[in-house]
Amino acid sequence: MGDEMKIEFWSDIICPYCGLMDHRLHLAVSRFRHGDQIQVVHRSFPLHPDLPRTGVSQRKLIEMAGAPVTTVDRILRPIERAAEAEGLTPYRAVDRTLGPTDLAHELLAYATEQGRGNEIWTAMFRAHFGQARKLWTTEEVLGFAADVDLDPDGAAEALHSRRYRARVAADQREAQRLGAHGAPFLVFDGRLAVPGAIGTDELLAVITRAWTEGHPTPQPLPVVGGGTEGRCAPDGCLAPEPSTT
């Protein structure tokens, strides 16, 4: 049994619940007493691969999906308010455009291979929701890569070759195999799954449960009988009671 625990976090950078959960996961891990032994692995779950590269507004996407216009005030504005209350500001869940994130995910796979996965995932969430940044075309994604100091030649080769496309697709298939129907989707140490967003306290409780199940406290063995001879204790050995016969 290893000392580390792995949290796998499937998400898409245009999913407002995902950006909020990334923030909450950072908070929960920082509050966990074994947080330095937790490995967070970000994995891809693209949600809208068929959107145009030019992007569409959030309001237009709601209309295209046939959802009620009240979705803005009923779902998206509360996400913005929750983010603000938790210190994640600005957080634009409404006033932004959305597009296909295949290229963004391929860059994230490249960043992960460079050992900067967690850092770049968080930076991309902040770029999109904090600045309403568009990340749909090769030029837009490479512009972001330059801003976060990824190697420009390596990033360009990764996107132009499309060599991470299969990895992104495999990530999504794995989440679906585990029961995911969307994002966010989190798996804790391969033993607990959480579909959707939960609060930081609830997240910490799941982390604690997964850790406890994976690192059980040694328990005394059941006693099945007693020996007739003496036994040793930390302060010395006990001799057998003398026979009275």
Secondary structure by P-SEA (a helix, b strand, c coil): cccbbbbbbbbbcccaaaaaaaaaaaaaaaaccccccbbbbbbbbbcccccccccccaaaaaaaaccccccccccaaaaaaaaaaaccccccccccccccaaaaaaaaaaaaaacaaaaaaaaaaaaacccccccccaaaaaaaaaaacccaaaaaaaaaaccaaaaaaaaaaaaaaaccccccbbbccccccccccccaaaaaaaaaaaaaaaccccccccccccccccccccccccccccccc
